[in-house]
Amino acid sequence: MKKATCVLLGFIMAVIFAGMSFAGAQDFILVNNTGADIYVINISPSSTNDWEEDILGSDVMDDGEAVTVRFGVGRTRYWDIQAVFGDGSSISWYGIDLLETYRVTLNGDGTALLE
């Protein structure tokens, strides 16, 4: 019985650590402090000139709301974020080091608080 328990515990630990290894090092919490609802959030590596697809899909990120942004495996350091509002206007933030940041608060004046 003890051997079966140890094997089961070992299996559970292996699954946990395997899942952790697939988490993106750039995962972070994104906070909308812009004063307006955001309809589109694009996040792209700073090394590209094009925006990636909208991470919100059909959702809207209300002012004051926070969402967790998850990446696949990767180690890209610098990322750009674009928020598009209901009236079609947008604000962009450039060169955010997501390997050193766990929380990004987007402000309506074009600044961002990085924690």
C-alpha positions in Angstrom: 0.0 0.0 0.0 2.8 2.5 0.8 4.5 1.8 -2.5 1.3 2.5 -4.4 0.8 5.8 -2.5 4.4 6.9 -3.2 4.0 6.1 -6.9 0.7 8.0 -7.0 2.3 10.9 -5.2 5.2 10.9 -7.6 2.9 10.9 -10.6 0.9 13.8 -9.2 4.1 15.8 -8.6 5.3 15.0 -12.1 2.1 16.3 -13.6 2.2 19.5 -11.6 5.8 20.2 -12.5 5.2 19.4 -16.2 2.3 21.8 -16.2 4.4 24.5 -14.7 7.1 24.0 -17.4 4.5 24.8 -20.1 3.5 28.1 -18.5 4.9 31.1 -20.4 7.5 33.1 -18.5 5.7 36.2 -19.8 2.3 35.5 -18.1 1.0 38.6 -16.4 -2.0 40.4 -15.0 -3.4 43.2 -17.2 -5.3 46.0 -15.5 -7.5 48.5 -17.3 -7.1 51.9 -15.5 -7.7 53.9 -18.7 -11.0 55.4 -17.6 -12.8 53.7 -20.5 -13.9 50.2 -21.6 -11.4 48.4 -23.9 -12.8 46.5 -26.9 -9.6 45.2 -28.4 -6.3 44.3 -26.7 -3.4 43.4 -29.1 -0.1 42.1 -27.6 2.9 41.6 -29.9 6.6 41.1 -29.6 8.4 44.5 -29.8 10.5 43.0 -32.6 7.5 42.9 -35.0 5.7 45.7 -36.9 2.3 44.0 -36.9 -0.2 43.6 -34.1 -1.2 40.0 -33.1 -4.8 39.0 -32.9 -7.2 40.5 -30.3 -6.8 38.6 -27.0 -10.3 39.7 -25.9 -12.1 38.1 -28.8 -15.8 39.2 -28.4 -15.3 40.3 -24.7 -15.0 43.8 -23.5 -12.6 44.7 -20.7 -14.4 47.2 -18.4 -12.5 50.1 -16.8 -11.1 48.8 -13.5 -11.1 45.2 -14.6 -8.1 42.9 -14.5 -7.4 39.8 -16.7 -4.7 37.3 -16.7 -2.8 37.0 -19.9 -1.1 33.6 -20.5 1.5 32.7 -23.1 2.8 29.4 -24.4 6.4 28.4 -23.9 8.7 31.2 -24.9 11.2 33.7 -23.6 10.6 36.8 -25.7 11.4 39.7 -23.3 9.9 42.9 -24.8 6.3 43.3 -25.8 4.0 46.0 -27.1 0.3 46.4 -26.0 -2.4 48.2 -27.8 -5.8 49.0 -26.4 -8.7 50.0 -28.7 -11.7 51.7 -27.3 -15.4 51.8 -28.3 -15.0 55.0 -30.3 -12.1 53.5 -32.3 -9.4 55.5 -30.6 -6.4 53.6 -29.3 -3.4 53.9 -27.0 -0.2 51.8 -27.3 2.5 51.0 -24.8 5.9 49.8 -26.1 8.8 47.8 -24.9 7.3 46.2 -21.8 9.7 43.7 -20.3 7.3 40.8 -19.5 10.1 38.6 -18.2 10.5 41.0 -15.3 6.8 42.1 -14.9 3.9 40.3 -13.4 1.3 43.1 -13.5 0.7 45.8 -16.1 -1.7 48.6 -15.3 -2.7 50.6 -18.4 -3.4 54.3 -17.6 -5.5 56.6 -19.8 -2.6 59.1 -20.1 -0.5 56.6 -22.0 1.6 55.5 -19.1 1.7 52.1 -17.6 2.5 50.9 -14.1 4.8 47.9 -14.2 5.1 45.7 -11.2 
